[in-house]
Amino acid sequence: MFTFLQPIIYIQIAPDRLTVKNVKSGDEISEVPEVAISAPPKQRILDVGSQARVAAAGQVAEVVNPFAHPRSMVSDFTVAEQLIKAFLKRLQAPSLFPFAPIVVMHPLGSPVGGFTQVENRAFREMALGAGASSVTIWNGRKLTDQEVLSRKFPEGEGVWE
């Protein structure tokens, strides 16, 4: 119902870059996937992306990259979910009744044996937790805007829904 009003978001994830694009409007954010978190006891997100290090510099805080781990694409699920949520919020146009986006998550890279079912599920769950109405995980080459809009993906590569 009303899917024509929903934004369609293409998220490309790499340890050194997180790109979030609204393929309908063309708006895009592409920054380092870092989050500045204040020190305990009351931890809170200070800022994300390129501004995370600036926010952390003036106080006791930790800068975390939730996609930087030698064995897995996701090192901190909760921080990753909050980072994606913050990027989605930046792209969202002000609206009285915002629609939850349709998301295509694309972890970049090709680990030996491909991404595991556990990793694909983590990507799906973090997008849903960040506010997506539906999520498709794409494992393969970078997609064109038309492929994302139509959700018709190239044959022979990996789609996980």
FENBEL-V604301 format. One record per residue. N is the residue number from 1. OMEGA is omega in degrees with one decimal (* if undefined). Layout:
BEGIN
[[N;OMEGA] [N;OMEGA]]
END
This chain:
BEGIN
[[1;178.6] [2;-179.7] [3;178.3] [4;177.8] [5;-177.3] [6;172.3] [7;174.9] [8;-172.3] [9;177.0] [10;-177.3] [11;176.6] [12;-175.0] [13;173.3] [14;179.6] [15;-177.6] [16;-177.2] [17;172.8] [18;-179.9] [19;-179.9] [20;-175.1] [21;170.2] [22;-173.0] [23;176.3] [24;-177.2] [25;-176.3] [26;178.1] [27;-175.3] [28;171.7] [29;177.5] [30;-175.2] [31;174.7] [32;-178.1] [33;-178.8] [34;179.2] [35;173.9] [36;-177.6] [37;179.6] [38;-177.1] [39;175.0] [40;16.0] [41;-179.1] [42;-179.2] [43;176.0] [44;178.8] [45;179.2] [46;177.4] [47;-178.5] [48;175.4] [49;-175.9] [50;179.8] [51;-177.2] [52;-179.0] [53;177.7] [54;179.9] [55;-178.1] [56;-174.4] [57;-174.7] [58;-176.7] [59;177.7] [60;-176.9] [61;179.1] [62;174.7] [63;-175.2] [64;171.2] [65;-175.1] [66;-179.5] [67;-179.0] [68;177.1] [69;-175.7] [70;-176.2] [71;-174.6] [72;178.7] [73;-178.2] [74;178.7] [75;178.9] [76;-174.8] [77;-175.4] [78;179.1] [79;178.4] [80;179.3] [81;179.9] [82;177.3] [83;178.6] [84;177.7] [85;179.8] [86;178.7] [87;178.1] [88;179.7] [89;178.0] [90;-178.1] [91;-173.2] [92;176.6] [93;177.5] [94;-177.2] [95;177.4] [96;178.9] [97;-179.3] [98;178.7] [99;176.4] [100;-175.6] [101;167.3] [102;-172.5] [103;168.5] [104;179.4] [105;-177.7] [106;173.4] [107;-177.9] [108;-178.4] [109;179.8] [110;178.2] [111;178.5] [112;-179.3] [113;179.7] [114;177.6] [115;-178.8] [116;175.6] [117;179.3] [118;178.4] [119;178.8] [120;178.7] [121;177.3] [122;178.1] [123;179.9] [124;-177.9] [125;-179.8] [126;176.9] [127;177.2] [128;178.1] [129;178.7] [130;174.9] [131;-179.9] [132;176.1] [133;175.6] [134;-174.9] [135;169.9] [136;176.1] [137;179.8] [138;174.7] [139;-178.5] [140;-179.2] [141;176.9] [142;-177.6] [143;172.7] [144;177.0] [145;-179.1] [146;177.7] [147;178.8] [148;-179.9] [149;-177.7] [150;-174.2] [151;172.3] [152;-172.7] [153;-179.1] [154;177.6] [155;173.5] [156;177.4] [157;-167.5] [158;171.8] [159;179.4] [160;-178.4] [161;*]]
END
